[in-house]
């Protein structure tokens, strides 16, 4: 019974994530959802900045803290190992949903507004390309492991979770963090860039740069010299051909 509940829990957490992820696309782009990044009740500039910074801070702290090996080691004394990743996904999704729900818009001033139809089309294409890069990159390294489904499936089938494998498929041959690259493209490719959207883009980009340092430290701890050599030859977030010796 416990294994069935674990599998059901993993599926529910994943479904919650996927729906929220789709909503977040609409939220950032201001399309197809009832509340976009420039929609909602307006407050003073100082208040909006304080609330939005706090929301982004909650996401950043949760997302990074719960991903650290030391936290996982302590956390799995409370949360069973098979559902640890699903629980991480649940908390990350709650933090993302909180941003979409409580974000305070700063619609004015408009930093830039694309007027030429061809430029608008290019920016929307880049916006879509960014999100597509995020999604495809998760599948390249194991989408279902990243979001906890593989772990609960293995547990339900009485299997043993294999050790992590170091692979560099497709995008990972030219950039070490294509998921983050996709996010950066999606956050900055805006035909209309309001002050609030700019704050969001700057803050999330800064967080990505910090998160990469923490993540790479953990990856070196797992893969050692293999990852160090990879880091020397493949660019971090700017796609360039691999340097000599890759």
C-alpha positions in Angstrom: 0.0 0.0 0.0 2.9 2.4 0.9 4.4 1.9 -2.6 1.1 2.7 -4.3 0.7 5.8 -2.2 4.3 6.9 -3.0 3.6 6.4 -6.7 0.3 8.4 -6.5 2.1 11.1 -4.5 4.8 11.4 -7.2 2.2 11.6 -9.9 0.2 14.3 -8.1 3.3 16.4 -7.5 4.4 16.1 -11.1 0.9 17.0 -12.4 0.9 20.1 -10.1 4.3 21.1 -11.4 3.4 20.7 -15.0 0.2 22.7 -14.8 2.0 25.4 -12.8 4.9 25.4 -15.4 2.4 26.0 -18.2 0.8 28.8 -16.3 4.2 30.3 -15.6 4.8 30.5 -19.4 1.6 32.5 -19.8 2.4 34.6 -16.7 5.8 35.7 -18.0 4.5 36.3 -21.5 1.3 37.9 -20.4 -0.7 35.5 -22.6 -3.5 32.9 -22.2 -3.8 33.3 -18.4 -6.0 35.6 -16.2 -3.0 37.2 -14.5 0.2 38.0 -16.3 3.4 39.7 -15.0 1.9 43.1 -15.7 -1.6 42.3 -14.4 -3.3 42.5 -11.0 -3.8 45.0 -8.2 -1.3 47.9 -8.3 0.5 49.3 -5.3 3.2 51.8 -4.8 6.6 51.2 -6.4 8.4 50.6 -3.1 5.7 48.2 -1.9 5.7 46.3 -5.2 9.5 46.0 -5.3 9.5 44.8 -1.7 6.8 42.2 -2.3 8.2 41.0 -5.6 11.7 40.7 -4.2 10.4 38.7 -1.2 8.6 36.3 -3.5 11.6 35.8 -5.7 13.7 35.4 -2.6 11.4 32.7 -1.2 11.7 30.7 -4.5 15.5 31.2 -4.6 16.2 30.1 -1.1 13.8 27.1 -1.3 15.1 26.0 -4.7 18.7 26.1 -3.8 18.6 25.1 -0.1 16.5 21.9 -0.7 18.8 20.9 -3.5 22.0 20.8 -1.5 23.3 17.4 -0.5 23.7 18.3 3.2 20.0 19.3 3.3 18.9 16.2 1.5 20.9 14.0 4.0 19.0 15.6 6.9 15.7 15.9 5.1 15.6 12.2 4.2 15.6 11.3 7.9 12.0 12.8 7.9 10.9 12.3 4.3 11.3 8.8 2.8 14.1 8.6 0.2 11.8 7.5 -2.7 9.6 10.6 -2.4 12.4 13.1 -1.5 12.6 14.4 -5.1 8.8 14.6 -5.5 8.6 16.6 -2.3 11.3 18.9 -3.6 9.2 19.4 -6.8 6.1 20.0 -4.7 7.8 22.8 -2.6 9.4 24.3 -5.7 6.0 24.4 -7.5 4.4 26.0 -4.4 7.0 28.7 -4.5 6.5 29.3 -8.2 2.7 29.3 -7.8 3.1 31.9 -5.0 5.0 34.2 -7.4 2.3 33.9 -10.1 -0.5 34.5 -7.5 1.0 37.3 -5.4 3.2 39.2 -7.9 2.6 42.9 -7.8 2.8 44.5 -11.3 4.9 47.5 -12.1 3.6 48.1 -15.6 5.0 51.6 -15.9 7.3 52.8 -17.2 7.7 50.7 -20.3 11.5 50.0 -20.8 11.0 49.0 -24.5 8.1 48.3 -26.8 8.8 46.5 -30.1 6.7 48.2 -32.8 8.0 46.6 -36.0 5.9 43.5 -36.8 9.0 41.5 -37.8 10.7 42.3 -34.5 7.6 41.4 -32.5 7.6 38.1 -34.3 11.3 37.5 -33.6 10.9 38.2 -29.9 7.9 35.9 -29.6 9.8 33.2 -31.5 12.7 33.5 -29.1 10.3 33.4 -26.1 8.8 30.1 -27.4 12.3 28.8 -28.2 13.5 29.6 -24.7 10.7 27.5 -23.1 11.1 24.7 -25.6 14.8 24.6 -24.8 14.0 24.3 -21.1 11.6 21.4 -21.7 13.8 19.5 -24.2 16.9 19.9 -22.0 15.1 18.1 -19.1 14.3 15.2 -21.4 17.9 15.0 -22.6 19.2 14.3 -19.1 16.1 12.4 -17.8 12.9 14.4 -17.3 11.2 11.8 -15.1 14.2 11.5 -12.8 14.5 15.3 -12.5 10.8 15.6 -11.4 10.7 12.5 -9.1 8.6 10.1 -11.2 11.4 7.7 -11.9 12.2 7.4 -8.2 8.7 6.5 -7.1 8.3 4.1 -10.1 11.5 2.2 -9.2 10.3 2.1 -5.5 6.9 0.7 -6.6 8.6 -2.0 -8.6 11.1 -3.0 -5.8 14.0 -1.9 -7.8 17.3 -0.2 -6.9 18.0 3.3 -8.0 21.1 3.2 -10.2 23.9 5.7 -9.4 24.0 9.0 -11.4 25.6 8.8 -14.8 27.6 11.6 -16.4 26.3 12.3 -19.9 26.4 15.3 -22.3 23.8 14.8 -25.0 23.0 17.3 -27.7 22.7 20.8 -26.1 25.1 19.8 -23.3 27.9 19.4 -25.8 27.9 23.2 -26.4 26.7 24.6 -23.1 26.8 23.2 -19.6 23.4 24.5 -18.5 21.0 24.6 -21.4 18.0 24.6 -19.0 19.2 27.9 -17.5 19.9 29.2 -21.0 16.3 28.5 -22.0 15.0 30.4 -19.0 17.2 33.4 -19.7 16.1 33.6 -23.3 12.4 33.2 -22.3 12.6 35.9 -19.5 14.3 38.5 -21.7 12.6 38.0 -25.1 9.7 40.3 -24.5 8.1 42.5 -27.2 7.0 44.7 -24.3 9.4 45.1 -21.4 7.8 46.8 -18.4 9.7 47.8 -15.3 8.2 44.9 -13.4 9.2 42.4 -16.1 12.7 43.9 -16.1 13.0 43.5 -12.4 11.9 39.9 -12.8 14.4 39.2 -15.6 17.3 40.8 -13.8 16.6 39.0 -10.5 16.1 35.6 -12.0 19.2 36.0 -14.2 21.2 36.9 -11.1 19.8 33.9 -9.3 20.7 31.6 -12.2 24.3 32.8 -12.1 24.5 32.1 -8.3 22.6 28.8 -8.6 25.1 27.5 -11.3 28.0 28.0 -8.9 26.2 26.0 -6.2 25.1 23.3 -8.6 28.5 22.9 -10.2 30.1 22.5 -6.8 27.8 19.6 -6.1 28.4 18.1 -9.5 32.1 18.2 -8.9 31.5 16.4 -5.6 29.6 13.6 -7.5 31.6 13.3 -10.7 35.0 14.7 -9.7 37.6 15.1 -12.5 35.1 14.2 -15.2 33.1 17.3 -14.5 36.1 19.5 -13.9 37.4 18.5 -17.4 33.9 19.1 -18.8 33.8 22.6 -17.2 37.1 23.5 -18.7 36.1 22.6 -22.3 32.3 23.5 -22.5 30.9 27.0 -22.0 28.7 27.7 -19.0 25.7 29.5 -20.5 26.8 31.1 -23.8 26.7 28.5 -26.5 30.1 28.1 -28.1 31.7 25.1 -29.8 33.6 23.0 -27.3 37.2 24.1 -26.7 40.1 21.9 -27.6 40.3 18.8 -25.5 36.5 18.4 -25.1 
